[in-house]
Structures are given as C-alpha cells and as structure tokens.
Amino acid sequence: MDEHTVDIILGRTCELYGLHRAAIREPDFAHAPPGMKKALRLHQLWAVARVLSSMLDRGIATALLADEMGPGTTATALGVTVVSHRFLS
C-alpha cells in the first residue's frame, strides 16, 4: 500500500472516530469507540473502519479480518459489531 493510500485511510479513520491525527501517532495510542468499554489500538480501529467502508461501498461487509492470533482480532470483530450497530442503525 502506498503512502498516499495510507494517509487517506488514516484520515478517514480519524474522521470516523473524531480523533486528531497527532493523537494517533503516540506509541501507546488507544481509543474506545462509542459503545465499547475496551480501547482499541490503531490497527484495530483501522480494521473496523475498513470493514465499515466495505459495507457502505457495497451494501454488505466484504472485508475479511484475517490477522494471526494475538493482535486482538476478537476485539476488532466486536468493534465492527458495536460500531456498525451504533453508526449504521
């Protein structure tokens, strides 16, 4: 993925969650989306935004969460559920 695409995705992720771009550059950054008690890390927030983007573009979730065990895949999947329910209902 080129730098321009990453920059666009990060911008859209910040817009979705109401975050400042400077905040996401902190090494220990985490944010709890509305409706979640657990804070998600940047890669998890990005994954949630990516799945939601595919839902909005195609009318159905066509993105796949396929991380290996350990980086919080379950929390990311829960984030997709909670955020999609809150924003798309």
C-alpha positions in Angstrom: 0.0 0.0 0.0 1.5 3.4 -1.0 1.9 6.3 1.4 -0.9 8.3 -0.2 -3.4 5.5 0.3 -2.3 5.0 3.9 -2.7 8.8 4.5 -6.2 8.7 3.1 -7.2 5.7 5.2 -5.7 7.3 8.4 -7.6 10.5 7.7 -10.9 8.6 7.2 -10.3 6.6 10.4 -9.7 9.8 12.3 -12.9 11.3 10.9 -15.0 8.3 11.8 -13.9 8.3 15.4 -13.4 12.1 15.8 -9.7 11.8 16.5 -6.9 14.2 15.9 -4.1 13.0 13.6 -1.4 14.0 16.1 -3.0 11.7 18.8 -2.8 8.6 16.7 1.0 9.0 16.3 1.5 8.4 20.0 3.2 4.9 20.6 0.6 3.9 23.3 -2.4 5.3 21.4 -5.7 3.5 22.1 -9.3 4.7 21.7 -12.6 3.2 22.9 -15.3 3.8 20.1 -18.7 4.8 21.3 -20.5 1.8 22.8 -17.3 -0.1 23.7 -15.6 -0.2 27.1 -12.4 -1.7 25.7 -10.0 0.7 23.9 -8.8 -0.4 20.5 -5.3 0.2 19.1 -4.8 2.0 15.8 -4.5 -1.2 13.7 -7.8 -2.4 15.2 -9.5 0.9 14.6 -8.3 0.9 11.0 -9.6 -2.6 10.5 -13.0 -1.6 11.8 -13.1 1.4 9.5 -12.0 -0.8 6.6 -14.9 -3.3 7.2 -17.4 -0.4 7.6 -16.1 1.2 4.4 -16.7 -2.1 2.5 -20.2 -2.2 4.0 -21.0 1.4 2.9 -19.5 0.9 -0.6 -21.1 -2.4 -1.4 -24.1 -2.7 0.9 -22.5 -5.8 2.6 -19.3 -6.4 4.5 -16.9 -7.8 2.0 -13.7 -7.2 4.1 -12.1 -10.1 5.9 -10.4 -9.9 9.3 -7.5 -12.4 8.9 -4.9 -11.5 11.4 -3.0 -14.2 13.2 -3.8 -14.9 16.9 -2.5 -12.3 19.3 -3.1 -8.8 17.8 -6.6 -8.5 19.1 -8.7 -10.0 16.3 -11.6 -10.8 18.6 -11.7 -7.2 20.0 -11.6 -6.0 16.4 -14.5 -8.2 15.4 -16.5 -6.9 18.4 -15.6 -3.4 17.4 -17.1 -4.0 13.9 -20.3 -5.2 15.5 -20.6 -2.4 18.0 -19.5 0.4 15.7 -21.7 -0.8 12.8 -24.7 -1.0 15.1 -24.1 2.5 16.5 -23.3 4.2 13.2 -25.4 2.3 10.7 -28.6 1.9 12.7 
